[in-house]
Amino acid sequence: MAQQVSDFIIDRLSKWGVTRIFGYPGDGINGVMGALDRAEGKLEFVQVRHEEVASLMACAHAKYTGEVGVCLATSGPGAIHLLNGLYDAKLDHQPVVALIGQKPRKALGGHAQQEVDLMTLFKDVASEFVQMATDASQVRHLIDRAFRIARDQRTVTCVILPNDVQELDYEEPKHEHGTIHSGIGYLMPRVLPREEDLQKAAEVLNSGKKVAILVGAGAKGAAQEVIQVAEVLGAGVAKAYLGKAVLPDELPFVTGGIGFFGTTASHQMMENCDTLLMIGSSFPYAEFLPKEGQARGVQIDLDGRMLSIRYPMEVPLIGDSTETLRALLPLLYRKEDRSWREQIEQNIKDWWRQTEEQATHPANPVNPKLVFQKFSPLLPDNSILAADSGSSSSWMSQYIRIREGMKFSVSGTLATMGCAVPYAIAAKFAFPDRLAVAFAGDGAMQMSSNAELLTIQKYWQQWTDPRLIVLVLNNRDLNFVTWEQRANEGNPKFDASQVLPDFNFAQYAESLGLKGIRIERPDQIDSALQEALQADRPVVIDVLADPEIVPFTTQVAAKFGENIASAIQEGDQAAARHLEEPLKEAVEEAQKKTEE
């Protein structure tokens, strides 16, 4: 019996090492769905509630495993829904292949139902490779190139499959002019800068007296090399948010996050350094880096397009982080004066003491800082963590201390809402024996993630460790944007856009057969967290959080004192409820100036 194109595709995916596809069915992709059924478990199909979530899960799979993520959708609306998660992958440089159905070839151009110009639609998000199959013998090289390019360029690729092509008998390409004969497999190259450029970088780093290191997701896998470089140079290491899991926060010279969620220790290090070494990061906020001309710069990145665009680097090195640091290490001299390092270590100790003290401040009803501060030491060392965009990311960055063995990711560059729960579900499929935790806001839950609790309900009993914890900050507010309105614009909270419907997430979880726990008072936090960690099924922790706790770190927020004062004077008295120093002082000073 002849093999259909759709069966060939499934077999080819398996040979590329794919074990799982995230998607949603539809008539435009029925041929592939039939082949998945006939494959009898060769590839697992994970049925989500919405195609956007399928692409977010494919992105998360790539982030947590280092493998190519694969998502699948039908033509028209299904394909359109994939775009958000695919942009998440593209902007965070993750390899994802999208397989998309299309109307039959003979109908294209005829304004058929659900006909969308998919080649044009996906030309940006899959700019490195998007092609439509028009012949049975073409499919082999389309699949092979999609995977090889996704791996090599760390990006999104797309293969569009008209449904009549899916049902054709597969044909191998003939041995003749004009045919393509592709193969399977991809081996990562060893990418190293030239020796003379390494020498230039070493000269800069050896000359510096106050070296600051910033690592991002591109430094993943180079932890030991980063530690050795930091030790030799007497440097501190700050972490961009996507690089949070690169190094454990237990190391005394790791200053934690940088930027709006960053630590005071990281900001002090950047303000006072004379040399900056940036490794595998495209951290975008220039105001949190040294002032131009303050520091000499060395940057290491695998992608030359990302070099010297955040800070003007004296030595921009194209190379793999691990390999480049290994080659650089023998060229570096140990700095005998450790006073810079000692000051960095003292600053981060002061930061952790400050955060612990702030977490105990009273709130109405629950201080979210306290929940995260108490949860951090309870998390197992092999936990896989995800955070949503918004204030949940702020508390994740400031209060969850990464330990060796933990994994973490987030929608970094795109910063889309609704990523945490899909990320955690993808983590459970890839690592079913490990605890996954999603830190989510109530806005993200109401937007899309409530529906994905049904996906958890559908699959949780097949996981070795059934625990997946969704911690929801239920503050009835699109909280981070509310504070952006206040801090960036000087506007009071706009209730019509910001206030969310009240929803009992714990009760909803119980209705699905999951465990729901509600935290309504601070004295319930400890028992609730312990109960969740000991549960025999997925858990939704519904935290009634105070929306007026400022999500920015106080030192960062102080820069916006005048705008926040303006919002308060416009009638937003709630914004003044929990101001900490030095933000409180900045706001009061701005109010005095206005009164004068």
Secondary structure, DSSP 8 states (H G I E B T S, - for coil): ---BHHHHHHHHHHHTT--EEEE---GGGHHHHHHHHHTTTSSEEEE-SSHHHHHHHHHHHHHHHSS-EEEEE-STHHHHHHHHHHHHHHHTT--EEEEEEE--GGGTTS--TT---HHHHTTTTTTT-EEE--SGGGHHHHHHHHHHHHHHHTSEEEEEEEHHHHTSB-----SSTT----------------HHHHHHHHHHHHH-SSEEEEE-GGGTT-HHHHHHHHHHHT-EEEE-GGGTTTS-TTSTTEEEE-STT--HHHHHHHHH-SEEEEES-----GGGS--TTTSEEEEEES-GGGTTSSS--SEEEES-HHHHHHHHGGG----S--HHHHHHHHHHHHHHHHHHHHHTS--SSB-HHHHHHHHGGGS-TT-EEEE-SSHHHHHHHHH----TT-EEEE--SS--TT-HHHHHHHHHHH-TTS-EEEEEEHHHIIIIIHHHHHHHHHHGGGSSS--EEEEEEE-SB-HHHHHHHHHHH-----HHHHB-----HHHHHHHTTSEEEEE-SGGGHHHHHHHHHT-SS-EEEEEEB-TTS-SS-HHHHGGGHHHHHHHHHTT-GGGGTT--TTHHHHHHHHHHHHH-
